[in-house]
Amino acid sequence: MDFNTFSFASRIGDKDFPLLLRRMVPQNVTVMHCHEFTELVVVHAGEGDHFNEAGEGVRVAAGDIFVIPQGRVYHRYDQLDNLCLVNILFDKNLLPLPLLDASTMPGFNLLFNGKLEAFRIDAERLPRLLELVGQLEDVLKSREGGYQFVSMALFMQVVHFIAKAIGEKLVDVKSTQASVAQALGCLHRRFADPALTIEDLAAMSSMSMSTLLRHFKRQTGCAPKEYLLKLRLQAACELLTSSALGVSEVAGRCGFEDSNYFSHKFREKLKLSPGEYRNKVQAGRRS
C-alpha cells in the first residue's frame, strides 16, 4: 500500500498563523496519508468508511467528529456516499493556543487523545457547531486586521463546544477511553491537592488499579503518577517565574507536602534547582 505525507506548507501559506479551515469531498482512495499538522474533522453531510493503516475502519456520518494527530498516523477514506468534511488544520507546535483549563474537561482529553475513533454530536447541536465553523471560515478568509485574534477565539469556541458535548455523553459511554479521559480531567483539576491518590482516580473511573494503569499509559504514554508529577512541576515553573513566592510556598501550592522532595524532583527533571530555574528565566527576560 502507498503512503503519502502532507506538510503544513502544502496546505497553508501563512506560516505566521498556522490555522486553516478546508471543506473537502474526499474520493475513494487506496493511498494512506498522514499530516505534519493536527486535523480536527467535522463530518457535515453524507457518510463513508474511515480507515487507519492497520486496516481498521469505522463508518462515519453527519455529526461525527474526530482528530487526526500530527505525525505518522496514516488514514484514508473509502466506500463514500456523498461524504462532506470540514477540516480544521493547525500546527500545535506553532499555534499559540492558550489551553488554560481546557484539560480539566474530560471531553477535551477524549477528543485529543490521539485515537481515530469518531464521536457523534447530537442532531440538535450540529447546526450550532456548523454555525461556529462557518464563522471561523469567514474570518480566516477575510484576512482583515485582527483576523488572527478573532479566529483564535472562534477556534477555541469550536473546541469547547465539541469537548462539552462529548463530556456530557460520557455518562453513557462505558469505555476505557472515556474512563481515562475522566481520570485526566480529575488530575488537571486536583493536581495541587496533596491528598489525591491514584486509588482515588481508579475509584472515580470505576476501574481496577491494574486496568487504570494499563490504559492510562496506553493513551498518554506514561503512568498516572508520572503524569501528576509533570502537572505539578509545570505549575511550579509558572509560579517560580510569575511570583515572588518562596520555594516552600511554591511546593505547597503545587501539591508537594515536602519542599525537599519537591526540590529533589525539580532538579531531577529540569536539571536545575527551583532557585536556579527562576534566576535563569528572569535573566532571559531581562536580556
C-alpha positions, 0 to 999 in steps of 0.5 A: 500500500502507498503512503503519502505525507502532507506538510503544513506548507502544502496546505497553508501559506501563512506560516505566521498563523498556522490555522486553516479551515478546508471543506473537502469531498474526499474520493475513494482512495487506496493511498494512506496519508498522514499530516505534519499538522493536527486535523480536527474533522467535522463530518457535515453531510453524507457518510463513508468508511474511515480507515487507519493503516492497520486496516481498521475502519469505522463508518462515519456520518453527519455529526461525527467528529474526530482528530487526526494527530500530527505525525505518522498516523496514516488514514484514508477514506473509502466506500463514500456516499456523498461524504462532506468534511470540514477540516480544521488544520493547525500546527500545535507546535506553532499555534499559540493556543492558550489551553488554560483549563481546557484539560480539566474537561474530560471531553477535551482529553477524549477528543485529543487523545490521539485515537481515530475513533469518531464521536457523534454530536447530537442532531440538535447541536450540529447546526450550532457547531456548523454555525461556529465553523462557518464563522471561523471560515469567514474570518480566516478568509477575510484576512482583515486586521485582527483576523488572527485574534478573532479566529483564535477565539472562534477556534477555541469556541469550536473546541469547547463546544465539541469537548462539552458535548462529548463530556456530557455523553460520557455518562453513557459511554462505558469505555476505557477511553472515556474512563481515562479521559475522566481520570485526566480531567480529575488530575488537571483539576486536583493536581495541587491537592496533596491528598489525591491518590491514584486509588482515588482516580481508579475509584472515580473511573470505576476501574481496577488499579491494574486496568487504570494503569494499563490504559492510562499509559496506553493513551498518554504514554506514561503512568498516572503518577508520572503524569501528576508529577509533570502537572505539578512541576509545570505549575511550579515553573509558572509560579517560580517565574510569575511570583515572588513566592518562596520555594516552600510556598511554591511546593505547597501550592503545587501539591508537594507536602515536602519542599525537599522532595519537591526540590529533589524532583525539580532538579531531577527533571529540569536539571536545575534547582527551583532557585536556579530555574527562576534566576535563569528565566528572569535573566532571559527576560531581562536580556 
